[in-house]
Amino acid sequence: MLEGRTADCLAIANTTIIMRLVEELITSGAITRPIANAVLADAANSLVNCPSGDHSNFVDAVTIIRKELMPRLAG
């Protein structure tokens, strides 16, 4: 099904789907914005503490979470 797709395309699709899901959970009252932001912060912290992999990719991922995704849920 996803054969031949690039990692970048998959990452964009996954992020978009997850963020829409989180937004829907907030809208439906299943979670609050502060809880959603806490989950994102925890995810970023997990990446910071992860010793394996390409360090620059982890730094970039943390930056995306903290500077792009968390502010999107703040308001």
PQR file of N, CA, C, O and H, with PARSE charges and radii, in Angstrom:
ATOM      1  N   MET A   1       0.815  -1.195   0.000 -0.4000 1.5000
ATOM      2  CA  MET A   1       0.000   0.000   0.000 -0.0000 2.0000
ATOM      3  C   MET A   1       0.863   1.266   0.000  0.5500 1.7000
ATOM      4  O   MET A   1       0.575   2.205  -0.742 -0.5500 1.4000
ATOM      5  N   LEU A   2       1.895   1.302   0.805 -0.4000 1.5000
ATOM      6  CA  LEU A   2       2.738   2.493   0.894 -0.0000 2.0000
ATOM      7  C   LEU A   2       4.074   2.315   0.193  0.5500 1.7000
ATOM      8  O   LEU A   2       4.973   3.144   0.336 -0.5500 1.4000
ATOM      9  H   LEU A   2       2.129   0.539   1.408  0.4000 1.0000
ATOM     10  N   GLU A   3       4.200   1.250  -0.552 -0.4000 1.5000
ATOM     11  CA  GLU A   3       5.455   0.953  -1.238 -0.0000 2.0000
ATOM     12  C   GLU A   3       5.847   2.092  -2.173  0.5500 1.7000
ATOM     13  O   GLU A   3       5.025   2.594  -2.939 -0.5500 1.4000
ATOM     14  H   GLU A   3       3.470   0.577  -0.668  0.4000 1.0000
ATOM     15  N   GLY A   4       7.090   2.482  -2.100 -0.4000 1.5000
ATOM     16  CA  GLY A   4       7.597   3.530  -2.965 -0.0000 2.0000
ATOM     17  C   GLY A   4       7.424   4.936  -2.413  0.5500 1.7000
ATOM     18  O   GLY A   4       7.893   5.898  -3.020 -0.5500 1.4000
ATOM     19  H   GLY A   4       7.758   2.074  -1.478  0.4000 1.0000
ATOM     20  N   ARG A   5       6.770   5.068  -1.293 -0.4000 1.5000
ATOM     21  CA  ARG A   5       6.580   6.388  -0.684 -0.0000 2.0000
ATOM     22  C   ARG A   5       7.828   6.769   0.106  0.5500 1.7000
ATOM     23  O   ARG A   5       8.497   5.910   0.680 -0.5500 1.4000
ATOM     24  H   ARG A   5       6.389   4.287  -0.800  0.4000 1.0000
ATOM     25  N   THR A   6       8.129   8.050   0.128 -0.4000 1.5000
ATOM     26  CA  THR A   6       9.312   8.498   0.867 -0.0000 2.0000
ATOM     27  C   THR A   6       8.993   8.665   2.347  0.5500 1.7000
ATOM     28  O   THR A   6       7.836   8.803   2.744 -0.5500 1.4000
ATOM     29  H   THR A   6       7.585   8.748  -0.339  0.4000 1.0000
ATOM     30  N   ALA A   7      10.041   8.648   3.141 -0.4000 1.5000
ATOM     31  CA  ALA A   7       9.876   8.848   4.581 -0.0000 2.0000
ATOM     32  C   ALA A   7       9.271  10.224   4.861  0.5500 1.7000
ATOM     33  O   ALA A   7       8.464  10.373   5.779 -0.5500 1.4000
ATOM     34  H   ALA A   7      10.981   8.536   2.819  0.4000 1.0000
ATOM     35  N   ASP A   8       9.657  11.220   4.076 -0.4000 1.5000
ATOM     36  CA  ASP A   8       9.108  12.566   4.272 -0.0000 2.0000
ATOM     37  C   ASP A   8       7.601  12.591   4.046  0.5500 1.7000
ATOM     38  O   ASP A   8       6.864  13.190   4.829 -0.5500 1.4000
ATOM     39  H   ASP A   8      10.312  11.098   3.331  0.4000 1.0000
ATOM     40  N   CYS A   9       7.142  11.941   2.977 -0.4000 1.5000
ATOM     41  CA  CYS A   9       5.700  11.901   2.692 -0.0000 2.0000
ATOM     42  C   CYS A   9       4.945  11.203   3.815  0.5500 1.7000
ATOM     43  O   CYS A   9       3.882  11.659   4.235 -0.5500 1.4000
ATOM     44  H   CYS A   9       7.741  11.454   2.341  0.4000 1.0000
ATOM     45  N   LEU A  10       5.493  10.105   4.295 -0.4000 1.5000
ATOM     46  CA  LEU A  10       4.849   9.371   5.380 -0.0000 2.0000
ATOM     47  C   LEU A  10       4.820  10.200   6.664  0.5500 1.7000
ATOM     48  O   LEU A  10       3.822  10.195   7.384 -0.5500 1.4000
ATOM     49  H   LEU A  10       6.357   9.734   3.954  0.4000 1.0000
ATOM     50  N   ALA A  11       5.902  10.906   6.947 -0.4000 1.5000
ATOM     51  CA  ALA A  11       5.951  11.741   8.145 -0.0000 2.0000
ATOM     52  C   ALA A  11       4.922  12.863   8.081  0.5500 1.7000
ATOM     53  O   ALA A  11       4.250  13.149   9.072 -0.5500 1.4000
ATOM     54  H   ALA A  11       6.713  10.911   6.362  0.4000 1.0000
ATOM     55  N   ILE A  12       4.796  13.495   6.926 -0.4000 1.5000
ATOM     56  CA  ILE A  12       3.811  14.576   6.765 -0.0000 2.0000
ATOM     57  C   ILE A  12       2.400  14.032   6.933  0.5500 1.7000
ATOM     58  O   ILE A  12       1.581  14.627   7.633 -0.5500 1.4000
ATOM     59  H   ILE A  12       5.341  13.263   6.120  0.4000 1.0000
ATOM     60  N   ALA A  13       2.116  12.905   6.294 -0.4000 1.5000
ATOM     61  CA  ALA A  13       0.790  12.302   6.411 -0.0000 2.0000
ATOM     62  C   ALA A  13       0.492  11.928   7.863  0.5500 1.7000
ATOM     63  O   ALA A  13      -0.591  12.219   8.371 -0.5500 1.4000
ATOM     64  H   ALA A  13       2.782  12.421   5.726  0.4000 1.0000
ATOM     65  N   ASN A  14       1.444  11.287   8.524 -0.4000 1.5000
ATOM     66  CA  ASN A  14       1.234  10.873   9.915 -0.0000 2.0000
ATOM     67  C   ASN A  14       1.013  12.064  10.836  0.5500 1.7000
ATOM     68  O   ASN A  14       0.120  12.034  11.683 -0.5500 1.4000
ATOM     69  H   ASN A  14       2.324  11.050   8.111  0.4000 1.0000
ATOM     70  N   THR A  15       1.807  13.100  10.681 -0.4000 1.5000
ATOM     71  CA  THR A  15       1.658  14.286  11.532 -0.0000 2.0000
ATOM     72  C   THR A  15       0.308  14.940  11.312  0.5500 1.7000
ATOM     73  O   THR A  15      -0.350  15.344  12.271 -0.5500 1.4000
ATOM     74  H   THR A  15       2.532  13.125   9.993  0.4000 1.0000
ATOM     75  N   THR A  16      -0.110  15.048  10.064 -0.4000 1.5000
ATOM     76  CA  THR A  16      -1.395  15.664   9.756 -0.0000 2.0000
ATOM     77  C   THR A  16      -2.541  14.869  10.370  0.5500 1.7000
ATOM     78  O   THR A  16      -3.452  15.445  10.964 -0.5500 1.4000
ATOM     79  H   THR A  16       0.425  14.720   9.286  0.4000 1.0000
ATOM     80  N   ILE A  17      -2.496  13.565  10.230 -0.4000 1.5000
ATOM     81  CA  ILE A  17      -3.553  12.718  10.780 -0.0000 2.0000
ATOM     82  C   ILE A  17      -3.590  12.817  12.300  0.5500 1.7000
ATOM     83  O   ILE A  17      -4.662  12.975  12.884 -0.5500 1.4000
ATOM     84  H   ILE A  17      -1.756  13.097   9.747  0.4000 1.0000
ATOM     85  N   ILE A  18      -2.441  12.725  12.939 -0.4000 1.5000
ATOM     86  CA  ILE A  18      -2.386  12.780  14.405 -0.0000 2.0000
ATOM     87  C   ILE A  18      -2.869  14.127  14.931  0.5500 1.7000
ATOM     88  O   ILE A  18      -3.616  14.181  15.907 -0.5500 1.4000
ATOM     89  H   ILE A  18      -1.570  12.597  12.465  0.4000 1.0000
ATOM     90  N   MET A  19      -2.447  15.213  14.289 -0.4000 1.5000
ATOM     91  CA  MET A  19      -2.880  16.530  14.758 -0.0000 2.0000
ATOM     92  C   MET A  19      -4.386  16.707  14.577  0.5500 1.7000
ATOM     93  O   MET A  19      -5.034  17.288  15.448 -0.5500 1.4000
ATOM     94  H   MET A  19      -1.840  15.170  13.495  0.4000 1.0000
ATOM     95  N   ARG A  20      -4.959  16.230  13.484 -0.4000 1.5000
ATOM     96  CA  ARG A  20      -6.411  16.305  13.296 -0.0000 2.0000
ATOM     97  C   ARG A  20      -7.128  15.472  14.349  0.5500 1.7000
ATOM     98  O   ARG A  20      -8.171  15.879  14.861 -0.5500 1.4000
ATOM     99  H   ARG A  20      -4.432  15.759  12.777  0.4000 1.0000
ATOM    100  N   LEU A  21      -6.568  14.300  14.678 -0.4000 1.5000
ATOM    101  CA  LEU A  21      -7.155  13.464  15.712 -0.0000 2.0000
ATOM    102  C   LEU A  21      -7.126  14.172  17.063  0.5500 1.7000
ATOM    103  O   LEU A  21      -8.119  14.172  17.790 -0.5500 1.4000
ATOM    104  H   LEU A  21      -5.721  13.970  14.262  0.4000 1.0000
ATOM    105  N   VAL A  22      -5.999  14.768  17.392 -0.4000 1.5000
ATOM    106  CA  VAL A  22      -5.890  15.499  18.655 -0.0000 2.0000
ATOM    107  C   VAL A  22      -6.880  16.664  18.684  0.5500 1.7000
ATOM    108  O   VAL A  22      -7.548  16.885  19.694 -0.5500 1.4000
ATOM    109  H   VAL A  22      -5.192  14.767  16.801  0.4000 1.0000
ATOM    110  N   GLU A  23      -6.975  17.404  17.588 -0.4000 1.5000
ATOM    111  CA  GLU A  23      -7.927  18.512  17.519 -0.0000 2.0000
ATOM    112  C   GLU A  23      -9.359  18.015  17.686  0.5500 1.7000
ATOM    113  O   GLU A  23     -10.162  18.667  18.354 -0.5500 1.4000
ATOM    114  H   GLU A  23      -6.432  17.225  16.768  0.4000 1.0000
ATOM    115  N   GLU A  24      -9.686  16.889  17.100 -0.4000 1.5000
ATOM    116  CA  GLU A  24     -11.030  16.322  17.236 -0.0000 2.0000
ATOM    117  C   GLU A  24     -11.286  15.874  18.668  0.5500 1.7000
ATOM    118  O   GLU A  24     -12.391  16.052  19.182 -0.5500 1.4000
ATOM    119  H   GLU A  24      -9.034  16.359  16.557  0.4000 1.0000
ATOM    120  N   LEU A  25     -10.284  15.295  19.317 -0.4000 1.5000
ATOM    121  CA  LEU A  25     -10.427  14.898  20.722 -0.0000 2.0000
ATOM    122  C   LEU A  25     -10.674  16.113  21.609  0.5500 1.7000
ATOM    123  O   LEU A  25     -11.458  16.046  22.557 -0.5500 1.4000
ATOM    124  H   LEU A  25      -9.387  15.150  18.900  0.4000 1.0000
ATOM    125  N   ILE A  26     -10.011  17.213  21.305 -0.4000 1.5000
ATOM    126  CA  ILE A  26     -10.235  18.453  22.056 -0.0000 2.0000
ATOM    127  C   ILE A  26     -11.647  18.961  21.810  0.5500 1.7000
ATOM    128  O   ILE A  26     -12.362  19.291  22.756 -0.5500 1.4000
ATOM    129  H   ILE A  26      -9.375  17.267  20.535  0.4000 1.0000
ATOM    130  N   THR A  27     -12.053  19.026  20.547 -0.4000 1.5000
ATOM    131  CA  THR A  27     -13.382  19.526  20.188 -0.0000 2.0000
ATOM    132  C   THR A  27     -14.487  18.690  20.833  0.5500 1.7000
ATOM    133  O   THR A  27     -15.499  19.228  21.284 -0.5500 1.4000
ATOM    134  H   THR A  27     -11.472  18.758  19.779  0.4000 1.0000
ATOM    135  N   SER A  28     -14.290  17.394  20.874 -0.4000 1.5000
ATOM    136  CA  SER A  28     -15.324  16.510  21.435 -0.0000 2.0000
ATOM    137  C   SER A  28     -15.317  16.502  22.962  0.5500 1.7000
ATOM    138  O   SER A  28     -16.226  15.953  23.585 -0.5500 1.4000
ATOM    139  H   SER A  28     -13.469  16.957  20.508  0.4000 1.0000
ATOM    140  N   GLY A  29     -14.299  17.106  23.564 -0.4000 1.5000
ATOM    141  CA  GLY A  29     -14.212  17.158  25.017 -0.0000 2.0000
ATOM    142  C   GLY A  29     -13.542  15.944  25.633  0.5500 1.7000
ATOM    143  O   GLY A  29     -13.515  15.799  26.855 -0.5500 1.4000
ATOM    144  H   GLY A  29     -13.561  17.552  23.058  0.4000 1.0000
ATOM    145  N   ALA A  30     -13.000  15.069  24.792 -0.4000 1.5000
ATOM    146  CA  ALA A  30     -12.338  13.871  25.314 -0.0000 2.0000
ATOM    147  C   ALA A  30     -11.051  14.221  26.053  0.5500 1.7000
ATOM    148  O   ALA A  30     -10.691  13.564  27.030 -0.5500 1.4000
ATOM    149  H   ALA A  30     -13.023  15.186  23.799  0.4000 1.0000
ATOM    150  N   ILE A  31     -10.355  15.267  25.579 -0.4000 1.5000
ATOM    151  CA  ILE A  31      -9.172  15.773  26.270 -0.0000 2.0000
ATOM    152  C   ILE A  31      -9.205  17.299  26.226  0.5500 1.7000
ATOM    153  O   ILE A  31      -9.929  17.897  25.429 -0.5500 1.4000
ATOM    154  H   ILE A  31     -10.648  15.801  24.786  0.4000 1.0000
ATOM    155  N   THR A  32      -8.416  17.909  27.087 -0.4000 1.5000
ATOM    156  CA  THR A  32      -8.324  19.365  27.106 -0.0000 2.0000
ATOM    157  C   THR A  32      -7.075  19.809  26.350  0.5500 1.7000
ATOM    158  O   THR A  32      -6.171  19.011  26.101 -0.5500 1.4000
ATOM    159  H   THR A  32      -7.828  17.424  27.734  0.4000 1.0000
ATOM    160  N   ARG A  33      -7.035  21.082  25.991 -0.4000 1.5000
ATOM    161  CA  ARG A  33      -5.840  21.622  25.329 -0.0000 2.0000
ATOM    162  C   ARG A  33      -4.588  21.461  26.198  0.5500 1.7000
ATOM    163  O   ARG A  33      -3.537  21.072  25.689 -0.5500 1.4000
ATOM    164  H   ARG A  33      -7.769  21.731  26.193  0.4000 1.0000
ATOM    165  N   PRO A  34      -4.684  21.754  27.506 -0.5600 1.5000
ATOM    166  CA  PRO A  34      -3.485  21.559  28.328  0.2800 2.0000
ATOM    167  C   PRO A  34      -2.989  20.108  28.336  0.5500 1.7000
ATOM    168  O   PRO A  34      -1.782  19.866  28.343 -0.5500 1.4000
ATOM    169  N   ILE A  35      -3.908  19.155  28.334 -0.4000 1.5000
ATOM    170  CA  ILE A  35      -3.492  17.754  28.296 -0.0000 2.0000
ATOM    171  C   ILE A  35      -2.849  17.440  26.951  0.5500 1.7000
ATOM    172  O   ILE A  35      -1.822  16.763  26.902 -0.5500 1.4000
ATOM    173  H   ILE A  35      -4.888  19.352  28.327  0.4000 1.0000
ATOM    174  N   ALA A  36      -3.432  17.917  25.870 -0.4000 1.5000
ATOM    175  CA  ALA A  36      -2.862  17.690  24.540 -0.0000 2.0000
ATOM    176  C   ALA A  36      -1.455  18.278  24.452  0.5500 1.7000
ATOM    177  O   ALA A  36      -0.546  17.645  23.915 -0.5500 1.4000
ATOM    178  H   ALA A  36      -4.266  18.468  25.910  0.4000 1.0000
ATOM    179  N   ASN A  37      -1.280  19.483  24.976 -0.4000 1.5000
ATOM    180  CA  ASN A  37       0.048  20.104  24.958 -0.0000 2.0000
ATOM    181  C   ASN A  37       1.018  19.350  25.858  0.5500 1.7000
ATOM    182  O   ASN A  37       2.203  19.251  25.541 -0.5500 1.4000
ATOM    183  H   ASN A  37      -2.018  19.997  25.412  0.4000 1.0000
ATOM    184  N   ALA A  38       0.534  18.820  26.972 -0.4000 1.5000
ATOM    185  CA  ALA A  38       1.399  18.029  27.854 -0.0000 2.0000
ATOM    186  C   ALA A  38       1.867  16.757  27.147  0.5500 1.7000
ATOM    187  O   ALA A  38       3.014  16.342  27.312 -0.5500 1.4000
ATOM    188  H   ALA A  38      -0.429  18.901  27.229  0.4000 1.0000
ATOM    189  N   VAL A  39       0.988  16.145  26.367 -0.4000 1.5000
ATOM    190  CA  VAL A  39       1.364  14.948  25.606 -0.0000 2.0000
ATOM    191  C   VAL A  39       2.452  15.299  24.588  0.5500 1.7000
ATOM    192  O   VAL A  39       3.433  14.570  24.444 -0.5500 1.4000
ATOM    193  H   VAL A  39       0.056  16.482  26.234  0.4000 1.0000
ATOM    194  N   LEU A  40       2.271  16.420  23.884 -0.4000 1.5000
ATOM    195  CA  LEU A  40       3.286  16.837  22.915 -0.0000 2.0000
ATOM    196  C   LEU A  40       4.605  17.164  23.606  0.5500 1.7000
ATOM    197  O   LEU A  40       5.672  16.800  23.111 -0.5500 1.4000
ATOM    198  H   LEU A  40       1.474  17.013  24.001  0.4000 1.0000
ATOM    199  N   ALA A  41       4.537  17.848  24.745 -0.4000 1.5000
ATOM    200  CA  ALA A  41       5.760  18.172  25.489 -0.0000 2.0000
ATOM    201  C   ALA A  41       6.467  16.899  25.942  0.5500 1.7000
ATOM    202  O   ALA A  41       7.692  16.803  25.868 -0.5500 1.4000
ATOM    203  H   ALA A  41       3.670  18.143  25.146  0.4000 1.0000
ATOM    204  N   ASP A  42       5.694  15.928  26.410 -0.4000 1.5000
ATOM    205  CA  ASP A  42       6.269  14.651  26.834 -0.0000 2.0000
ATOM    206  C   ASP A  42       6.927  13.929  25.657  0.5500 1.7000
ATOM    207  O   ASP A  42       7.993  13.331  25.807 -0.5500 1.4000
ATOM    208  H   ASP A  42       4.699  16.006  26.470  0.4000 1.0000
ATOM    209  N   ALA A  43       6.291  13.988  24.490 -0.4000 1.5000
ATOM    210  CA  ALA A  43       6.872  13.376  23.294 -0.0000 2.0000
ATOM    211  C   ALA A  43       8.202  14.040  22.948  0.5500 1.7000
ATOM    212  O   ALA A  43       9.181  13.360  22.642 -0.5500 1.4000
ATOM    213  H   ALA A  43       5.426  14.474  24.368  0.4000 1.0000
ATOM    214  N   ALA A  44       8.231  15.371  22.999 -0.4000 1.5000
ATOM    215  CA  ALA A  44       9.478  16.093  22.711 -0.0000 2.0000
ATOM    216  C   ALA A  44      10.556  15.728  23.715  0.5500 1.7000
ATOM    217  O   ALA A  44      11.708  15.508  23.342 -0.5500 1.4000
ATOM    218  H   ALA A  44       7.435  15.923  23.248  0.4000 1.0000
ATOM    219  N   ASN A  45      10.188  15.662  24.985 -0.4000 1.5000
ATOM    220  CA  ASN A  45      11.164  15.294  26.019 -0.0000 2.0000
ATOM    221  C   ASN A  45      11.686  13.877  25.818  0.5500 1.7000
ATOM    222  O   ASN A  45      12.855  13.598  26.082 -0.5500 1.4000
ATOM    223  H   ASN A  45       9.252  15.841  25.288  0.4000 1.0000
ATOM    224  N   SER A  46      10.824  12.991  25.355 -0.4000 1.5000
ATOM    225  CA  SER A  46      11.252  11.621  25.081 -0.0000 2.0000
ATOM    226  C   SER A  46      12.296  11.591  23.969  0.5500 1.7000
ATOM    227  O   SER A  46      13.261  10.829  24.035 -0.5500 1.4000
ATOM    228  H   SER A  46       9.874  13.218  25.140  0.4000 1.0000
ATOM    229  N   LEU A  47      12.099  12.418  22.952 -0.4000 1.5000
ATOM    230  CA  LEU A  47      13.066  12.481  21.856 -0.0000 2.0000
ATOM    231  C   LEU A  47      14.394  13.068  22.313  0.5500 1.7000
ATOM    232  O   LEU A  47      15.457  12.626  21.877 -0.5500 1.4000
ATOM    233  H   LEU A  47      11.316  13.037  22.898  0.4000 1.0000
ATOM    234  N   VAL A  48      14.332  14.059  23.190 -0.4000 1.5000
ATOM    235  CA  VAL A  48      15.559  14.679  23.704 -0.0000 2.0000
ATOM    236  C   VAL A  48      16.388  13.640  24.451  0.5500 1.7000
ATOM    237  O   VAL A  48      17.617  13.651  24.377 -0.5500 1.4000
ATOM    238  H   VAL A  48      13.469  14.418  23.544  0.4000 1.0000
ATOM    239  N   ASN A  49      15.727  12.754  25.161 -0.4000 1.5000
ATOM    240  CA  ASN A  49      16.416  11.762  25.985 -0.0000 2.0000
ATOM    241  C   ASN A  49      16.745  10.468  25.246  0.5500 1.7000
ATOM    242  O   ASN A  49      17.297   9.542  25.839 -0.5500 1.4000
ATOM    243  H   ASN A  49      14.729  12.745  25.222  0.4000 1.0000
ATOM    244  N   CYS A  50      16.413  10.396  23.963 -0.4000 1.5000
ATOM    245  CA  CYS A  50      16.654   9.185  23.181 -0.0000 2.0000
ATOM    246  C   CYS A  50      18.094   9.173  22.677  0.5500 1.7000
ATOM    247  O   CYS A  50      18.483  10.060  21.917 -0.5500 1.4000
ATOM    248  H   CYS A  50      15.964  11.148  23.481  0.4000 1.0000
ATOM    249  N   PRO A  51      18.887   8.192  23.083 -0.5600 1.5000
ATOM    250  CA  PRO A  51      20.307   8.196  22.721  0.2800 2.0000
ATOM    251  C   PRO A  51      20.622   7.648  21.330  0.5500 1.7000
ATOM    252  O   PRO A  51      21.745   7.810  20.853 -0.5500 1.4000
ATOM    253  N   SER A  52      19.671   7.013  20.677 -0.4000 1.5000
ATOM    254  CA  SER A  52      19.994   6.363  19.406 -0.0000 2.0000
ATOM    255  C   SER A  52      19.547   7.205  18.211  0.5500 1.7000
ATOM    256  O   SER A  52      18.799   8.172  18.356 -0.5500 1.4000
ATOM    257  H   SER A  52      18.758   6.882  21.064  0.4000 1.0000
ATOM    258  N   GLY A  53      20.016   6.819  17.046 -0.4000 1.5000
ATOM    259  CA  GLY A  53      19.591   7.480  15.820 -0.0000 2.0000
ATOM    260  C   GLY A  53      20.421   8.706  15.479  0.5500 1.7000
ATOM    261  O   GLY A  53      21.378   9.048  16.173 -0.5500 1.4000
ATOM    262  H   GLY A  53      20.623   6.033  16.928  0.4000 1.0000
ATOM    263  N   ASP A  54      20.033   9.352  14.401 -0.4000 1.5000
ATOM    264  CA  ASP A  54      20.703  10.560  13.915 -0.0000 2.0000
ATOM    265  C   ASP A  54      20.294  11.722  14.815  0.5500 1.7000
ATOM    266  O   ASP A  54      19.137  12.142  14.812 -0.5500 1.4000
ATOM    267  H   ASP A  54      19.256   9.074  13.837  0.4000 1.0000
ATOM    268  N   HIS A  55      21.230  12.226  15.569 -0.4000 1.5000
ATOM    269  CA  HIS A  55      20.922  13.267  16.550 -0.0000 2.0000
ATOM    270  C   HIS A  55      20.258  14.487  15.909  0.5500 1.7000
ATOM    271  O   HIS A  55      19.336  15.057  16.493 -0.5500 1.4000
ATOM    272  H   HIS A  55      22.170  11.884  15.572  0.4000 1.0000
ATOM    273  N   SER A  56      20.703  14.892  14.734 -0.4000 1.5000
ATOM    274  CA  SER A  56      20.121  16.082  14.103 -0.0000 2.0000
ATOM    275  C   SER A  56      18.653  15.867  13.761  0.5500 1.7000
ATOM    276  O   SER A  56      17.868  16.814  13.827 -0.5500 1.4000
ATOM    277  H   SER A  56      21.452  14.429  14.259  0.4000 1.0000
ATOM    278  N   ASN A  57      18.260  14.652  13.398 -0.4000 1.5000
ATOM    279  CA  ASN A  57      16.850  14.368  13.134 -0.0000 2.0000
ATOM    280  C   ASN A  57      16.018  14.484  14.402  0.5500 1.7000
ATOM    281  O   ASN A  57      14.886  14.967  14.365 -0.5500 1.4000
ATOM    282  H   ASN A  57      18.897  13.883  13.344  0.4000 1.0000
ATOM    283  N   PHE A  58      16.573  14.045  15.518 -0.4000 1.5000
ATOM    284  CA  PHE A  58      15.859  14.154  16.785 -0.0000 2.0000
ATOM    285  C   PHE A  58      15.697  15.622  17.183  0.5500 1.7000
ATOM    286  O   PHE A  58      14.632  16.030  17.645 -0.5500 1.4000
ATOM    287  H   PHE A  58      17.493  13.653  15.548  0.4000 1.0000
ATOM    288  N   VAL A  59      16.746  16.403  17.006 -0.4000 1.5000
ATOM    289  CA  VAL A  59      16.686  17.837  17.315 -0.0000 2.0000
ATOM    290  C   VAL A  59      15.635  18.514  16.438  0.5500 1.7000
ATOM    291  O   VAL A  59      14.849  19.329  16.922 -0.5500 1.4000
ATOM    292  H   VAL A  59      17.611  16.071  16.631  0.4000 1.0000
ATOM    293  N   ASP A  60      15.625  18.179  15.156 -0.4000 1.5000
ATOM    294  CA  ASP A  60      14.625  18.744  14.242 -0.0000 2.0000
ATOM    295  C   ASP A  60      13.209  18.349  14.662  0.5500 1.7000
ATOM    296  O   ASP A  60      12.297  19.174  14.629 -0.5500 1.4000
ATOM    297  H   ASP A  60      16.264  17.518  14.763  0.4000 1.0000
ATOM    298  N   ALA A  61      13.028  17.098  15.052 -0.4000 1.5000
ATOM    299  CA  ALA A  61      11.709  16.632  15.481 -0.0000 2.0000
ATOM    300  C   ALA A  61      11.240  17.370  16.735  0.5500 1.7000
ATOM    301  O   ALA A  61      10.076  17.757  16.833 -0.5500 1.4000
ATOM    302  H   ALA A  61      13.769  16.427  15.079  0.4000 1.0000
ATOM    303  N   VAL A  62      12.135  17.559  17.678 -0.4000 1.5000
ATOM    304  CA  VAL A  62      11.800  18.296  18.903 -0.0000 2.0000
ATOM    305  C   VAL A  62      11.413  19.732  18.562  0.5500 1.7000
ATOM    306  O   VAL A  62      10.454  20.268  19.117 -0.5500 1.4000
ATOM    307  H   VAL A  62      13.081  17.244  17.598  0.4000 1.0000
ATOM    308  N   THR A  63      12.151  20.348  17.661 -0.4000 1.5000
ATOM    309  CA  THR A  63      11.846  21.718  17.233 -0.0000 2.0000
ATOM    310  C   THR A  63      10.471  21.795  16.590  0.5500 1.7000
ATOM    311  O   THR A  63       9.715  22.727  16.865 -0.5500 1.4000
ATOM    312  H   THR A  63      12.930  19.913  17.210  0.4000 1.0000
ATOM    313  N   ILE A  64      10.136  20.845  15.749 -0.4000 1.5000
ATOM    314  CA  ILE A  64       8.813  20.830  15.109 -0.0000 2.0000
ATOM    315  C   ILE A  64       7.723  20.724  16.163  0.5500 1.7000
ATOM    316  O   ILE A  64       6.731  21.451  16.110 -0.5500 1.4000
ATOM    317  H   ILE A  64      10.750  20.088  15.525  0.4000 1.0000
ATOM    318  N   ILE A  65       7.903  19.825  17.116 -0.4000 1.5000
ATOM    319  CA  ILE A  65       6.885  19.650  18.157 -0.0000 2.0000
ATOM    320  C   ILE A  65       6.723  20.924  18.977  0.5500 1.7000
ATOM    321  O   ILE A  65       5.608  21.406  19.181 -0.5500 1.4000
ATOM    322  H   ILE A  65       8.709  19.235  17.159  0.4000 1.0000
ATOM    323  N   ARG A  66       7.845  21.465  19.446 -0.4000 1.5000
ATOM    324  CA  ARG A  66       7.778  22.611  20.358 -0.0000 2.0000
ATOM    325  C   ARG A  66       7.431  23.929  19.671  0.5500 1.7000
ATOM    326  O   ARG A  66       6.718  24.750  20.248 -0.5500 1.4000
ATOM    327  H   ARG A  66       8.751  21.074  19.280  0.4000 1.0000
ATOM    328  N   LYS A  67       7.919  24.146  18.456 -0.4000 1.5000
ATOM    329  CA  LYS A  67       7.750  25.452  17.805 -0.0000 2.0000
ATOM    330  C   LYS A  67       6.573  25.498  16.829  0.5500 1.7000
ATOM    331  O   LYS A  67       6.095  26.582  16.495 -0.5500 1.4000
ATOM    332  H   LYS A  67       8.498  23.479  17.988  0.4000 1.0000
ATOM    333  N   GLU A  68       6.101  24.337  16.368 -0.4000 1.5000
ATOM    334  CA  GLU A  68       5.018  24.330  15.398 -0.0000 2.0000
ATOM    335  C   GLU A  68       3.748  23.666  15.909  0.5500 1.7000
ATOM    336  O   GLU A  68       2.661  24.229  15.786 -0.5500 1.4000
ATOM    337  H   GLU A  68       6.489  23.456  16.640  0.4000 1.0000
ATOM    338  N   LEU A  69       3.878  22.474  16.480 -0.4000 1.5000
ATOM    339  CA  LEU A  69       2.683  21.730  16.873 -0.0000 2.0000
ATOM    340  C   LEU A  69       2.082  22.231  18.193  0.5500 1.7000
ATOM    341  O   LEU A  69       0.868  22.413  18.291 -0.5500 1.4000
ATOM    342  H   LEU A  69       4.762  22.017  16.579  0.4000 1.0000
ATOM    343  N   MET A  70       2.911  22.449  19.187 -0.4000 1.5000
ATOM    344  CA  MET A  70       2.384  22.913  20.471 -0.0000 2.0000
ATOM    345  C   MET A  70       1.702  24.275  20.360  0.5500 1.7000
ATOM    346  O   MET A  70       0.611  24.442  20.905 -0.5500 1.4000
ATOM    347  H   MET A  70       3.897  22.302  19.107  0.4000 1.0000
ATOM    348  N   PRO A  71       2.294  25.247  19.682 -0.5600 1.5000
ATOM    349  CA  PRO A  71       1.588  26.525  19.521  0.2800 2.0000
ATOM    350  C   PRO A  71       0.258  26.395  18.766  0.5500 1.7000
ATOM    351  O   PRO A  71      -0.679  27.151  19.019 -0.5500 1.4000
ATOM    352  N   ARG A  72       0.184  25.451  17.857 -0.4000 1.5000
ATOM    353  CA  ARG A  72      -1.057  25.224  17.109 -0.0000 2.0000
ATOM    354  C   ARG A  72      -2.185  24.808  18.032  0.5500 1.7000
ATOM    355  O   ARG A  72      -3.341  25.149  17.781 -0.5500 1.4000
ATOM    356  H   ARG A  72       0.946  24.836  17.651  0.4000 1.0000
ATOM    357  N   LEU A  73      -1.879  24.085  19.089 -0.4000 1.5000
ATOM    358  CA  LEU A  73      -2.898  23.653  20.042 -0.0000 2.0000
ATOM    359  C   LEU A  73      -3.126  24.647  21.163  0.5500 1.7000
ATOM    360  O   LEU A  73      -4.082  24.510  21.927 -0.5500 1.4000
ATOM    361  H   LEU A  73      -0.940  23.808  19.293  0.4000 1.0000
ATOM    362  N   ALA A  74      -2.273  25.633  21.271 -0.4000 1.5000
ATOM    363  CA  ALA A  74      -2.382  26.591  22.376 -0.0000 2.0000
ATOM    364  C   ALA A  74      -3.624  27.470  22.265  0.5500 1.7000
ATOM    365  O   ALA A  74      -4.195  27.870  23.279 -0.5500 1.4000
ATOM    366  H   ALA A  74      -1.496  25.744  20.651  0.4000 1.0000
ATOM    367  N   GLY A  75      -4.034  27.765  21.057 -0.4000 1.5000
ATOM    368  CA  GLY A  75      -5.167  28.681  20.902 -0.0000 2.0000
ATOM    369  C   GLY A  75      -6.286  28.045  20.228  0.5500 1.7000
ATOM    370  O   GLY A  75      -7.320  28.678  20.018 -0.5500 1.4000
ATOM    371  H   GLY A  75      -3.569  27.439  20.234  0.4000 1.0000
TER
END
